[in-house]
Amino acid sequence: MKALIYDGEQQLGYREVASAEARENEVLIRVEAVGICGSDMHAYLGHDNRRPAPLILGHEAAGTIVGGAQDGRRVTVNPLVTCQTCPACESGRQNLCKTRQIISMPPREGAFAQYLTMPDRNLVTVPDGVSIAKAALTEPLAVSWHAARLVLNALHPQSEHRALVIGGGAIGLAAALALKAMDFEDVTIIEPNPARRAFLVDTCQQKAVADTNEGFNVVIDAVGYASTRAKASELAEPGGAIAHVGLGEDTGGIDVRRLTLQEITFIGTYTYTDQDFRDTAQAIFDGRLDELDWFETRSLAEGAEAFQDLKSGRVSAPKIILDPWA
Amino acid sequence: MKALIYDGEQQLGYREVASAEARENEVLIRVEAVGICGSDMHAYLGHDNRRPAPLILGHEAAGTIVGGAQDGRRVTVNPLVTCQTCPACESGRQNLCKTRQIISMPPREGAFAQYLTMPDRNLVTVPDGVSIAKAALTEPLAVSWHAARLVLNALHPQSEHRALVIGGGAIGLAAALALKAMDFEDVTIIEPNPARRAFLVDTCQQKAVADTNEGFNVVIDAVGYASTRAKASELAEPGGAIAHVGLGEDTGGIDVRRLTLQEITFIGTYTYTDQDFRDTAQAIFDGRLDELDWFETRSLAEGAEAFQDLKSGRVSAPKIILDPWA
């Protein structure tokens, strides 16, 4: 099969590799759409020692089951493979499973390839009328859905409903959409890149600004740098909550003095539970996350160029989806 | 009246000052017991620019109303004076009132004095049979009660019940007592000072250790330094929660990478709500916070020496209570 291989820092090779085969108790999926995530970019830049070269990256996949009893079933893929038996899994927090695996991290290859093998329980059926490309957005949307759910759970019931999302990439935009799907209407996105900001306003009908000094009782940091955490610390209202998604930088930025004196909660969030993934897929299928027409599609063969364009800030769309069969 | 005046860095003078008088809509209290808090020590060392000299410190007070219709009523004092009308106050989060005042911070003098004036709504009646010195512990116990309540609220319902408290001073010990009063039985306290640790074990019947590398799904940082936050970040179990009380250092120590990847919640906590204060007082009166015999009493005249002894680590009891009439 064709695959896009991460060969080392800023090196991606598109070439023929041995085809994926269904492992025991798993099914083979023909990958028809796979998104590029910020964490793929992080690995591509050589900043993620959990993803050593050579490796197939990519974990935002959708496609069609090939072979066996389910041949032809269109599915979107939850890339977290968990044990289903530990206390975390049994309490519905599969994202905290100590033996969790994610495709694109050893021992599992990723989805920047024509085929992928996955346990059946990780698959959600995509209804007719929903495109496979849109279905491939389930994974990043689920990350934000989970963060939005946690931060709203942490909120005092009598709090004002005003949210700030820092960062207008896919995770930030998805966080705004998730908050709105959860009846949190007043959402502002900070996005410093003018082209991205214009895209958010014009194509996605979001309230996006270059910066703000207003206060918000809900803040989602969808970037994860010291500077964005400093911003979150500054703008969270007394008694408010910050959800932190993603990992640009490992430390720094949190104003502990302000968090303490103003009683602000800072919530680390990681991926999603199985239920979050299913709920997000259903919200997509029901149209509760808007049109989801904010991605651009390229062929997997052009993947290396897509990474270069993303790195240079030349892409205004929040998401590039690669098609391994174009 | 006699008062202990903070005159500048490490300078405390015990002398005669103009007596406090009841302000409009307030009552005059004869202060009979007032505890020394870590924040008083912080101010004494010149580290709190919110408390400029000259100033009467002290905010953990109990005593007896003098004059007026309530003459002779024994009370413990909630030192937070709030507006009662803003959204924070109306939602029961008086600790977040934007115009909150606390005695010992301008414009209000503190309680290291023979008299104090307070609004009636800040007072809780102390029943016969409860000593005024024990009643003066309500304030620090309420700080920890509030932190324990918030961190237990943040906990996933199916979580294991194991808690770590970092720091075995009054706030740390009170946090352990509050957790136990909330049916959280397995509580370990880290206290590096051997004399304090022995006191916690022998006099307070607590599980206190010099250090640990075990994991806990609830951590209360009752110290608030970068090093204790680093410890909290390290030992919090995946999916767990950290409550942060007090402010030794303003920044540093939080391992954001771990908080994010292991989905740990970090809760800034500040003082208590009016309800927390009342609930804590009732728990003291009902004996649900144990014997509370872990303070030593000195006269207010000896206050300067008490601060010196605390600073030098010569005090094994978690709390010194000063008596302005001894």
Interface residues (C-beta under 8 A of the other chain):
Chain A: P87 A88 E90 S91 G92 R93 N95 L96 K98 A154 H156 Q158 S159 E160 G224 R229 P238 G239 H244 V245 G246 L247 E249 D250 T251 G252 G253 I254 D255 V256 R257 R258 L259 T260 L261 Q262 E263 I264 T265 F266 I267 G268 T269 Y270
Chain B: P87 A88 E90 S91 G92 R93 N95 L96 K98 A154 H156 Q158 S159 E160 G224 R229 P238 G239 H244 V245 G246 L247 E249 D250 T251 G252 G253 I254 D255 V256 R257 R258 L259 T260 L261 Q262 E263 I264 T265 F266 I267 G268 T269 Y270
